Amino acid sequence: MPEQTTTRAPQPAPPPAAPAPAVRASAAGARNSLARLGPWPWLGPSVVLILLVVVWPVVEMVITSTHKISGLGIDFGYDGTGRYHKLFADARLGPVLLWTGVWTVLVVTFTMVISLALAQLYNQKFFGRKFTRWALIIPWASSVIVTSIGFRWMLDEVAGVFNRLLLDLGLIDSPESWTGNAAHAKPWLILVAVFVSLPFTTYTLLAGLQTVPGEVYEAAKVDGAGRWQTYRRVTLPLLRPSFLVALVINLINVFNSFPVIWGMTQGGPNTDTSTSTVFMYILGQTDVGESAAMSVVNFAVVIVMVLLFLKVSRWNEES
């Protein structure tokens, strides 16, 4: 008789053992602790980064401004407010601050007006719009210091193409030193600063224009509003958030701008074209403490300027 084999049906796997009460209590406690922390587990890394990148350098800057430190980095010890007294007694500080104010106002004003016009243009449909939008990115994509040095060589008295062009056209009799004196250099500095500021500002305003729904313009047209009235009463109020963002960022960037002036004139001749930021760098070559004091003044001016602007523009008030 052949030997018979018997097969057993597979037995179902036993159910997983329930976690011990201690494990469940531990997991629940961890979740409750995490919930009590609220958003801090996610905000914590950003706060730490801000403390390391922003707050700590500011504290170090204030401490440095109370020490007498040579341009070689030799610390002669605590000097209290001595570096501030030396800074405010410097005869060059007044003209530097005046030029800084004029520079900031003119560059920001021209940038905002031209960018608003360009944003309106690029918001329209026309042949070659994509190409012109790409072309506008070039000053932004290029290094600011490289752009500034390029303009400096273009305006060079001996080898500059600008003098060569004017001589060939008979507009000047001899080459001019366009960056060698403040009267000629300042308009060029403003021009270059506006040139490198246009891309960011234009695209910010263009993004704001593209968020305006077309139905709003249709409703204004039905109500009989003209083109200028629609622009003034519909477009500008809806563009206000983007406009304020671009304006505040431009104020801060232009006030703190260093590459344009340093790349073209290095703040000279003497300190005639130096803004407070360039002047701070120049001071650091001989007196680090005084340079830090100038940095503290710059920081305070930026904070006050932004707070006043936000107060006047009523940033938090809905229009």
C-alpha positions as CSV (number, residue, x, y, z in Angstrom):
1,M,0.0,0.0,0.0
2,P,1.5,3.4,-0.9
3,E,2.2,5.5,2.0
4,Q,-0.4,8.3,2.4
5,T,0.8,11.8,3.3
6,T,-1.4,14.2,5.1
7,T,-1.2,18.0,4.6
8,R,-2.1,20.4,7.2
9,A,-4.0,23.6,6.5
10,P,-1.9,26.7,7.2
11,Q,-2.7,28.2,10.6
12,P,-3.6,31.9,10.7
13,A,-0.9,34.2,12.1
14,P,-1.5,35.2,15.6
15,P,-2.7,38.8,16.0
16,P,0.0,41.3,16.9
17,A,0.5,41.8,20.5
18,A,-1.0,45.0,21.8
19,P,1.6,47.6,22.9
20,A,2.3,47.7,26.5
21,P,0.5,50.4,28.4
22,A,3.8,52.0,29.3
23,V,4.7,52.3,25.5
24,R,1.3,53.8,24.7
25,A,1.6,56.3,27.5
26,S,5.1,57.3,26.4
27,A,3.9,57.9,22.8
28,A,0.9,59.9,23.9
29,G,3.1,62.0,26.2
30,A,5.5,62.7,23.3
31,R,2.6,63.8,21.1
32,N,1.3,66.1,23.8
33,S,4.7,67.6,24.4
34,L,5.1,68.3,20.7
35,A,1.6,69.8,20.6
36,R,2.4,72.1,23.5
37,L,5.4,73.4,21.5
38,G,3.1,74.7,18.8
39,P,4.9,75.9,15.7
40,W,8.3,76.1,17.3
41,P,9.7,72.8,16.1
42,W,9.3,74.2,12.5
43,L,10.2,77.8,13.3
44,G,13.1,77.0,15.5
45,P,15.8,76.4,12.8
46,S,14.8,79.7,11.2
47,V,15.0,81.6,14.5
48,V,18.5,80.0,15.2
49,L,19.6,81.1,11.7
50,I,18.4,84.6,12.2
51,L,20.2,84.8,15.6
52,L,23.5,83.6,14.1
53,V,23.4,85.6,10.8
54,V,21.7,88.8,11.9
55,V,21.6,89.3,15.7
56,W,25.0,88.1,16.6
57,P,26.8,90.3,13.9
58,V,24.9,93.3,15.1
59,V,25.9,92.6,18.7
60,E,29.5,92.2,17.7
61,M,29.3,95.4,15.6
62,V,28.1,97.4,18.7
63,I,30.8,95.9,20.9
64,T,33.5,96.7,18.3
65,S,32.3,100.3,18.1
66,T,33.2,100.8,21.8
67,H,36.8,99.7,21.3
68,K,39.8,101.5,19.8
69,I,41.0,99.1,17.1
70,S,43.6,100.1,14.5
71,G,43.3,99.3,10.8
72,L,45.7,96.3,11.4
73,G,43.2,94.9,13.9
74,I,45.2,95.7,17.1
75,D,42.7,96.2,19.9
76,F,43.8,99.0,22.3
77,G,41.0,98.3,24.7
78,Y,37.6,99.8,25.6
79,D,37.0,103.3,24.5
80,G,33.3,103.9,25.4
81,T,31.8,106.4,23.1
82,G,35.1,107.8,21.9
83,R,34.8,106.3,18.4
84,Y,31.4,108.0,18.1
85,H,32.8,111.3,19.2
86,K,35.5,111.0,16.6
87,L,33.0,110.0,13.9
88,F,30.7,112.9,14.5
89,A,33.6,115.3,14.7
90,D,34.8,114.2,11.2
91,A,34.3,117.0,8.7
92,R,33.6,114.5,5.9
93,L,30.5,113.0,7.6
94,G,28.1,115.8,6.8
95,P,28.7,115.8,3.0
96,V,28.7,112.0,3.0
97,L,25.3,111.8,4.7
98,L,23.8,114.6,2.4
99,W,25.0,112.7,-0.7
100,T,23.7,109.5,0.8
101,G,20.2,111.0,1.2
102,V,20.2,112.5,-2.3
103,W,21.6,109.3,-3.8
104,T,18.9,107.1,-2.2
105,V,16.0,109.4,-3.0
106,L,16.9,109.9,-6.7
107,V,17.8,106.3,-7.4
108,V,14.7,104.9,-5.8
109,T,12.4,107.5,-7.4
110,F,13.8,106.9,-10.9
111,T,13.8,103.2,-10.4
112,M,10.1,103.0,-9.3
113,V,8.9,105.3,-12.0
114,I,10.7,103.6,-14.9
115,S,9.9,100.1,-13.5
116,L,6.2,101.0,-13.3
117,A,6.2,102.1,-16.9
118,L,8.1,98.9,-18.0
119,A,5.7,96.7,-16.0
120,Q,2.8,98.3,-17.7
121,L,4.4,97.7,-21.1
122,Y,5.3,94.1,-20.3
123,N,1.8,93.5,-19.1
124,Q,0.5,94.1,-22.6
125,K,0.6,91.6,-25.5
126,F,3.0,92.6,-28.3
127,F,5.4,90.9,-30.7
128,G,8.7,90.1,-29.1
129,R,7.5,90.5,-25.5
130,K,9.1,87.3,-24.3
131,F,12.5,88.4,-25.8
132,T,12.4,91.8,-24.2
133,R,11.4,90.3,-20.8
134,W,14.5,88.0,-21.0
135,A,16.7,90.9,-22.0
136,L,15.6,92.8,-18.9
137,I,17.1,90.1,-16.7
138,I,20.6,90.7,-18.0
139,P,21.5,93.6,-15.6
140,W,20.2,91.4,-12.8
141,A,21.9,88.2,-13.8
142,S,25.3,90.0,-14.2
143,S,27.4,90.8,-11.2
144,V,26.8,94.4,-10.0
145,I,30.5,94.9,-9.4
146,V,31.3,93.6,-12.9
147,T,28.7,95.9,-14.4
148,S,30.1,98.9,-12.5
149,I,33.7,98.2,-13.6
150,G,32.4,97.8,-17.2
151,F,30.9,101.3,-17.0
152,R,34.1,102.7,-15.5
153,W,36.1,101.4,-18.4
154,M,33.5,102.7,-20.9
155,L,33.9,106.2,-19.3
156,D,37.7,106.1,-19.0
157,E,39.3,109.3,-20.1
158,V,42.0,107.6,-22.2
159,A,40.6,104.3,-23.4
160,G,36.8,104.8,-22.9
161,V,34.5,104.3,-25.8
162,F,32.2,107.0,-24.6
163,N,34.8,109.7,-25.0
164,R,35.8,108.2,-28.4
165,L,32.2,108.4,-29.6
166,L,31.7,112.0,-28.5
167,L,35.0,113.0,-30.1
168,D,34.0,111.4,-33.4
169,L,30.7,113.1,-33.3
170,G,32.4,116.4,-32.6
171,L,30.4,117.0,-29.4
172,I,33.6,117.5,-27.3
173,D,37.0,118.9,-28.1
174,S,39.0,116.8,-25.7
175,P,38.4,113.7,-23.6
176,E,36.5,114.3,-20.3
177,S,37.2,112.6,-17.0
178,W,33.7,111.3,-16.4
179,T,34.5,109.5,-13.1
180,G,37.5,111.7,-12.0
181,N,35.4,114.5,-10.5
182,A,32.2,114.4,-8.4
183,A,30.2,116.7,-10.7
184,H,30.5,114.3,-13.6
185,A,30.6,111.1,-11.6
186,K,27.4,111.4,-9.6
187,P,24.9,111.4,-12.5
188,W,26.6,108.3,-13.9
189,L,26.5,106.6,-10.5
190,I,22.8,107.3,-10.3
191,L,22.3,106.0,-13.9
192,V,24.1,102.7,-13.2
193,A,22.4,102.2,-9.9
194,V,19.0,102.6,-11.6
195,F,20.1,100.3,-14.4
196,V,20.9,97.4,-12.1
197,S,17.8,98.0,-9.9
198,L,15.3,97.9,-12.8
199,P,14.9,94.1,-13.3
200,F,13.9,93.2,-9.7
201,T,11.5,96.2,-9.4
202,T,9.9,95.7,-12.8
203,Y,9.2,92.0,-12.2
204,T,7.8,92.7,-8.8
205,L,5.4,95.3,-10.2
206,L,4.6,93.1,-13.2
207,A,3.7,90.2,-10.8
208,G,1.4,92.6,-9.0
209,L,-0.3,93.7,-12.2
210,Q,-0.9,90.1,-13.3
211,T,-2.8,89.4,-10.1
212,V,-5.4,92.0,-11.0
213,P,-8.5,90.2,-12.3
214,G,-9.8,91.2,-15.7
215,E,-13.3,91.3,-14.4
216,V,-12.4,94.4,-12.4
217,Y,-11.5,96.3,-15.6
218,E,-14.6,95.1,-17.3
219,A,-16.7,96.4,-14.4
220,A,-14.9,99.8,-14.5
221,K,-15.5,100.0,-18.3
222,V,-19.2,99.2,-17.8
223,D,-19.4,102.0,-15.2
224,G,-18.0,104.4,-17.7
225,A,-14.6,104.9,-16.2
226,G,-11.9,106.3,-18.6
227,R,-8.5,104.8,-19.1
228,W,-6.7,107.2,-16.7
229,Q,-9.5,107.0,-14.1
230,T,-9.4,103.2,-14.3
231,Y,-5.6,103.2,-13.8
232,R,-5.8,105.7,-10.9
233,R,-8.8,104.2,-9.1
234,V,-8.4,100.5,-9.9
235,T,-4.9,99.5,-11.0
236,L,-2.8,101.6,-8.5
237,P,-4.8,100.6,-5.4
238,L,-4.7,96.9,-6.3
239,L,-0.9,97.3,-7.1
240,R,-0.3,98.9,-3.7
241,P,1.1,95.8,-1.9
242,S,3.6,94.9,-4.7
243,F,4.5,98.6,-5.0
244,L,5.3,98.9,-1.3
245,V,7.3,95.7,-1.2
246,A,9.4,96.9,-4.1
247,L,9.8,100.4,-2.6
248,V,10.9,99.2,0.8
249,I,13.4,96.7,-0.6
250,N,14.8,99.4,-3.0
251,L,15.2,101.9,-0.1
252,I,17.2,99.4,1.9
253,N,19.3,98.1,-1.1
254,V,20.1,101.5,-2.4
255,F,21.0,103.0,1.0
256,N,23.3,100.1,1.6
257,S,24.7,99.9,-1.9
258,F,28.4,99.4,-2.1
259,P,29.4,97.7,-5.5
260,V,28.2,100.5,-7.8
261,I,30.1,103.3,-6.1
262,W,33.2,101.3,-5.2
263,G,33.4,99.7,-8.7
264,M,33.2,103.1,-10.5
265,T,34.9,105.7,-8.3
266,Q,35.9,104.0,-5.0
267,G,34.2,106.9,-3.3
268,G,36.6,109.4,-4.7
269,P,37.9,111.8,-5.5
270,N,38.6,112.1,-1.7
271,T,35.2,111.1,-0.4
272,D,33.1,113.3,-2.6
273,T,31.1,110.4,-4.1
274,S,31.1,108.2,-0.9
275,T,27.8,107.2,0.6
276,S,27.7,106.2,4.3
277,T,28.3,102.5,3.4
278,V,31.4,103.3,1.3
279,F,32.6,105.8,3.9
280,M,32.3,103.0,6.5
281,Y,34.6,100.8,4.5
282,I,37.1,103.6,4.0
283,L,37.2,104.3,7.7
284,G,37.8,100.6,8.4
285,Q,41.2,100.9,6.6
286,T,42.6,103.1,9.4
287,D,40.2,102.7,12.4
288,V,38.0,99.6,12.8
289,G,36.3,101.0,15.8
290,E,35.2,104.2,14.0
291,S,34.1,102.1,11.1
292,A,31.9,100.0,13.4
293,A,30.4,103.2,14.8
294,M,29.5,104.2,11.3
295,S,27.9,100.8,10.8
296,V,25.8,101.3,13.9
297,V,24.7,104.6,12.6
298,N,23.8,103.1,9.2
299,F,21.9,100.3,10.9
300,A,19.9,102.7,13.0
301,V,19.1,104.9,10.0
302,V,17.8,101.9,8.0
303,I,15.6,100.8,10.9
304,V,14.2,104.3,11.5
305,M,13.7,104.9,7.7
306,V,11.7,101.6,7.3
307,L,9.6,102.2,10.4
308,L,8.7,105.7,9.3
309,F,7.9,104.6,5.9
310,L,5.6,101.8,7.1
311,K,4.0,104.3,9.5
312,V,3.3,106.8,6.8
313,S,2.1,104.3,4.3
314,R,-0.1,102.5,6.9
315,W,1.2,99.1,5.8
316,N,-1.1,97.2,8.0
317,E,-4.3,99.1,7.0
318,E,-6.3,97.5,4.3
319,S,-7.2,99.8,1.4
